[in-house]
Amino acid sequence: MGLDLSLYNKIFENRLRLQIMSVLLANEFYDFTSLKELLDATDGNLASNLKTLEKEGYLTVEKSFVDRKPNTRYIKTEKGRKAFEDHLVALENLIKQQYK
C-alpha cells in the first residue's frame, strides 16, 4: 500500500512558515516584532513569509497603533488552522510509515 500524502502542504516546507504557523496555533495572535524576536528572523524574510501565508488565506493581518506606534498583529484563520493540522497529520503518517 502506498503512502497517502494528500494532506501534505508544500507551503509549510519552508522552515519559517512552519514556525510562524506553530506559533499562531499555540497563541490567539502574535505581533510582528514578537515573531521576529522569537524566530530570530530578519524583517524582510519574516515579512515575505507572512505575506505568503496571508495570500494563501492562512492568516489575517490587523494593523493598529499602540502608544502612537504602529502595531501589526497576525491571527490564524480557520483555513490556516485546518491546513496546518492536516500537514502535521501527513508528517505523522510519513514518520509512522518509515518505522513499520
FIMAR-701493 format. One line per 8 residues: number of its first residue (from 0); for each residue x, z, y of N, C-alpha, C, O. Coordinates in Angstrom, 2 decimals. Each point is the difference from the previous one (the first is absolute). Layout:
NUM = X Z Y X Z Y X Z Y X Z Y; ... .
end
This chain:
0 = 0.84 0.00 -1.19 -0.84 0.00 1.19 0.88 0.00 1.25 0.94 0.79 0.09; -1.23 -1.67 0.86 0.79 -0.11 1.22 -0.34 1.11 0.98 -1.04 0.66 -0.09; 1.93 -0.48 1.02 -0.19 1.03 1.02 -0.86 -0.55 1.13 0.28 -1.06 0.55; -1.34 1.80 -0.20 -0.89 -0.41 1.09 0.53 0.55 1.32 -0.03 1.20 0.24; 0.52 -2.10 0.60 0.51 0.41 1.31 -0.92 -0.47 1.12 0.44 -0.20 1.13; -1.72 0.03 -1.44 -0.94 -0.51 1.00 -0.15 0.96 1.18 -0.37 -0.42 1.10; 0.66 1.70 -1.30 -0.12 0.99 1.09 1.28 0.11 0.82 0.02 0.65 1.05; 1.06 -1.28 -1.53 1.28 0.05 0.70 -0.13 -0.72 1.34 -0.58 -1.09 0.06 .
8 = 1.12 1.69 1.00 -0.17 -0.55 1.35 1.39 -0.25 0.62 0.75 0.93 0.25; -0.44 -2.19 -0.01 1.32 -0.37 0.54 0.26 0.61 1.38 1.16 0.19 0.37; -2.19 0.11 0.37 0.17 0.61 1.33 0.81 1.30 -0.13 0.79 0.33 0.89; -1.00 0.39 -1.98 0.67 1.29 -0.18 1.35 -0.09 -0.68 0.59 1.02 -0.35; -0.08 -2.25 0.15 1.37 -0.14 -0.52 1.02 0.46 1.03 1.11 0.41 -0.34; -1.49 -0.48 1.60 0.86 0.43 1.08 0.04 1.54 0.03 -1.04 0.65 0.06; 2.23 -0.09 -0.11 0.16 1.46 -0.07 -0.67 0.72 1.17 -0.68 1.01 -0.20; 0.85 -1.53 1.40 -0.56 0.67 1.17 -1.53 -0.03 -0.01 -0.64 1.00 0.35 .
16 = 0.04 -2.13 -0.75 -1.46 -0.06 -0.08 -0.52 0.94 -1.07 -1.05 0.61 0.17; 1.77 -0.49 -1.27 -0.37 0.94 -1.06 0.04 1.43 0.54 -0.90 0.79 -0.27; 1.92 -0.47 1.03 0.13 1.34 0.58 -1.08 0.26 1.04 -0.58 1.09 0.03; 0.30 -2.06 0.82 -1.03 0.16 1.03 -1.34 0.32 -0.66 -0.68 0.94 0.41; 0.31 -1.71 -1.41 -1.29 0.23 -0.65 -0.03 1.33 -0.74 -1.04 0.65 -0.06; 2.17 -0.24 -0.51 0.07 1.31 -0.65 -0.29 1.11 1.01 -0.75 0.93 -0.29; 1.35 -1.04 1.46 -0.20 1.00 1.07 -1.46 -0.01 0.45 -0.60 1.06 0.17; 0.04 -2.24 0.01 -1.38 -0.09 0.48 -1.01 0.46 -1.05 -1.07 0.49 0.36 .
24 = 1.38 -0.64 -1.63 -0.91 0.50 -1.02 0.01 1.53 -0.04 -1.01 0.62 -0.31; 2.14 -0.03 0.63 0.14 1.46 -0.04 -0.46 0.67 1.30 -0.14 1.22 0.05; -0.09 -2.01 0.99 -0.36 0.54 1.32 -1.16 -0.79 0.58 -0.19 -1.18 -0.32; -0.58 1.82 1.18 -1.13 -0.68 0.64 0.49 -1.13 0.91 -0.61 -1.07 0.05; 1.71 1.31 0.65 0.61 -1.00 0.88 1.44 0.40 0.22 0.41 1.11 -0.34; 0.36 -2.02 0.92 1.39 0.28 0.36 0.32 -0.81 1.23 -0.47 -1.13 0.13; 1.26 1.68 0.80 0.34 -0.77 1.20 1.35 -0.70 -0.20 0.77 0.32 -0.89; -0.52 -1.29 1.77 1.17 -0.86 -0.13 1.30 0.80 0.00 0.86 -0.19 -0.86 .
32 = -0.72 1.09 1.83 1.25 0.77 0.13 0.24 0.85 -1.24 1.13 0.08 -0.49; -2.18 0.57 -0.01 0.15 0.85 -1.19 0.35 -0.83 -1.23 0.82 0.41 -0.82; -1.45 -1.58 0.69 0.33 -0.89 -1.13 1.46 -0.45 0.09 0.72 -0.01 -1.00; -0.31 -0.35 2.20 1.37 -0.47 0.22 1.01 1.07 -0.42 0.98 -0.30 -0.68; -1.23 1.54 1.08 0.91 1.09 -0.35 -0.05 0.31 -1.49 1.04 0.16 -0.64; -2.25 -0.07 0.09 -0.15 0.35 -1.41 0.66 -1.03 -0.91 0.66 0.35 -0.98; -0.85 -1.63 1.31 0.48 -1.07 -0.87 1.38 -0.52 0.40 0.54 -0.90 -0.65; 0.03 1.46 1.71 1.32 -0.40 0.48 0.07 -1.51 0.19 0.90 -0.67 -0.51 .
40 = -1.88 0.14 1.26 -0.11 -1.44 0.21 0.29 -0.34 1.46 -0.15 0.84 0.89; 0.57 -2.07 -0.66 0.18 -0.46 1.38 -1.37 -0.38 0.57 -0.94 -0.26 -0.75; 0.85 0.23 2.07 -1.25 -0.38 0.66 -0.49 -1.35 -0.49 -1.16 -0.15 -0.39; 2.05 -0.85 0.41 -0.38 -1.35 -0.37 -0.44 -0.14 -1.44 -1.01 -0.64 -0.28; 1.76 1.24 -0.63 -0.33 -0.09 -1.42 -1.33 0.69 -0.28 -0.85 -0.54 -0.71; 0.66 1.73 1.27 -1.25 0.72 -0.21 -1.17 -0.78 0.59 -1.03 -0.15 -0.64; 1.20 -0.34 1.86 -1.08 -0.74 0.68 -0.41 -1.24 -0.79 -1.19 -0.27 -0.15; 2.16 -0.48 -0.35 -0.35 -1.23 -0.72 -0.70 0.31 -1.32 -0.92 -0.73 -0.40 .
48 = 1.32 1.78 -0.28 -0.65 0.36 -1.26 -1.39 0.59 0.23 -0.91 -0.23 -0.79; 0.75 0.98 1.87 -1.33 0.51 0.35 -0.92 -1.17 0.34 -1.18 0.02 -0.35; 1.71 -1.02 1.05 -0.79 -1.18 0.37 -0.46 -0.75 -1.25 -1.13 -0.48 -0.06; 2.01 0.36 -0.94 -0.36 -0.65 -1.25 -1.15 0.73 -0.67 -0.96 -0.63 -0.46; 1.04 1.95 0.39 -1.07 0.80 -0.62 -1.29 -0.11 0.80 -1.09 -0.02 -0.57; 1.21 -0.04 1.89 -1.19 -0.14 0.85 -0.66 -1.37 -0.23 -1.22 -0.08 -0.10; 2.02 -0.98 0.02 -0.53 -1.34 -0.23 -0.73 -0.10 -1.33 -0.98 -0.74 -0.12; 1.45 1.48 -0.88 -0.65 0.02 -1.31 -1.29 0.82 0.01 -0.79 -0.04 -0.94 .
56 = 0.59 0.79 2.02 -1.18 0.87 0.08 0.19 1.32 -0.72 -0.98 0.66 -0.35; 2.24 -0.26 0.11 0.30 1.22 -0.73 0.10 1.23 0.90 -0.05 1.13 -0.48; 0.19 -1.36 1.78 0.01 1.12 0.94 -0.59 -0.45 1.32 -0.06 -1.19 0.31; -0.38 2.17 0.46 -0.49 -0.27 1.35 0.91 0.72 0.98 0.69 0.96 -0.34; -0.72 -1.46 1.58 0.87 0.53 1.04 -0.87 0.59 1.11 -0.94 -0.63 0.47; 1.28 1.85 -0.06 -0.67 0.65 1.13 1.04 0.28 1.07 0.98 0.70 -0.25; -1.21 -1.22 1.42 0.92 0.24 1.13 -0.67 0.94 0.98 -1.17 -0.16 0.34; 1.92 1.15 0.12 -0.52 0.96 0.97 1.16 0.54 0.83 1.15 -0.43 -0.16 .
64 = -1.45 1.37 1.02 1.05 0.66 0.77 -0.05 1.49 -0.30 -1.07 0.60 -0.05; 2.26 -0.02 -0.15 0.14 1.44 -0.20 0.96 0.48 1.07 1.16 -0.42 0.04; -1.63 1.29 0.83 0.81 0.47 1.14 0.58 -1.19 0.77 1.19 -0.01 0.32; -2.02 -0.97 -0.03 0.37 -1.20 0.77 1.00 -0.92 -0.71 0.51 -0.94 0.60; -0.24 1.21 -1.87 0.90 -0.86 -0.76 -0.82 -0.79 -1.02 -0.93 0.55 -0.60; 1.26 -1.83 0.41 -0.74 -0.78 -1.00 0.23 0.56 -1.40 1.11 0.41 -0.34; -2.16 -0.41 -0.45 0.08 0.49 -1.37 -0.74 -1.00 -0.89 -1.15 -0.35 0.27; 1.81 -0.09 -1.32 -0.60 -0.95 -0.94 -0.13 0.68 -1.35 0.99 0.44 -0.60 .
72 = -2.23 -0.36 0.12 -0.27 0.62 -1.30 -0.44 -1.06 -1.00 -0.67 -0.97 0.35; 1.07 1.16 -1.59 -0.34 -0.90 -1.09 -0.84 0.74 -1.01 0.30 1.13 -0.39; -1.37 -1.79 -0.04 -0.96 0.60 -0.92 -0.26 -0.99 -1.13 -0.25 -1.18 0.26; 0.31 1.64 -1.49 -0.26 -0.89 -1.14 -1.47 -0.41 0.02 -0.87 0.78 0.41; 0.60 -1.98 -0.86 -1.38 -0.46 -0.17 -0.39 0.23 -1.45 0.84 0.28 -0.85; -2.12 -0.41 0.57 -0.46 0.10 -1.39 0.62 -1.13 -0.83 0.39 0.22 -1.15; -0.29 -1.40 1.73 0.63 -1.14 -0.68 1.46 0.32 -0.32 0.49 -0.31 -1.09; 0.21 0.92 2.05 1.40 0.37 -0.20 0.17 1.07 -1.07 0.90 -0.08 -0.84 .
80 = -1.78 1.07 0.87 0.06 1.07 -1.01 -0.18 -0.59 -1.39 0.76 0.31 -0.92; -1.78 -1.17 0.77 -0.29 -0.60 -1.31 1.16 -0.89 -0.46 0.41 0.07 -1.16; 0.11 -0.90 2.06 1.10 -0.89 -0.36 1.23 0.79 -0.45 0.66 -0.35 -0.97; -0.37 1.43 1.69 1.18 0.80 -0.33 -0.19 0.74 -1.33 0.91 0.04 -0.82; -2.09 0.53 0.62 -0.26 0.70 -1.26 0.03 -0.97 -1.17 0.51 0.34 -1.07; -1.06 -1.54 1.25 0.06 -1.02 -1.06 1.45 -0.37 -0.31 0.37 -0.17 -1.16; 0.44 0.05 2.21 1.42 -0.32 -0.19 0.70 1.09 -0.81 0.80 -0.30 -0.88; -1.11 1.55 1.18 0.60 1.11 -0.75 -0.41 -0.04 -1.47 0.81 0.30 -0.88 .
88 = -2.07 -0.66 0.62 -0.47 -0.13 -1.39 0.79 -1.11 -0.70 0.40 0.16 -1.16; -0.18 -1.27 1.84 0.77 -1.11 -0.58 1.42 0.45 -0.33 0.53 -0.34 -1.06; 0.08 1.10 1.97 1.36 0.49 -0.27 0.01 0.97 -1.17 0.90 -0.05 -0.84; -1.89 0.92 0.77 -0.12 0.94 -1.13 -0.11 -0.77 -1.31 0.67 0.33 -0.98; -1.52 -1.35 0.96 -0.19 -0.80 -1.21 1.29 -0.70 -0.40 0.32 -0.10 -1.18; 0.41 -0.38 2.16 1.28 -0.66 -0.26 0.98 0.98 -0.64 0.68 -0.34 -0.97; -0.62 1.55 1.50 0.90 1.02 -0.54 -0.42 0.39 -1.42 0.84 0.11 -0.89; -2.14 0.09 0.69 -0.50 0.37 -1.33 0.31 -1.08 -1.02 0.35 0.30 -1.14 .
96 = -0.47 -1.57 1.55 0.28 -1.13 -0.89 1.47 0.00 -0.42 0.33 -0.36 -1.14; 0.54 0.75 2.05 1.44 0.00 -0.29 0.38 1.05 -1.03 1.00 -0.14 -0.69; -1.80 1.19 0.58 0.35 1.11 -0.89 -0.91 0.12 -1.20 -0.11 1.07 -0.60; -0.55 -2.17 0.23 -0.85 0.01 -1.20 0.84 -0.11 -1.24 -0.53 -0.01 -1.11 .
end
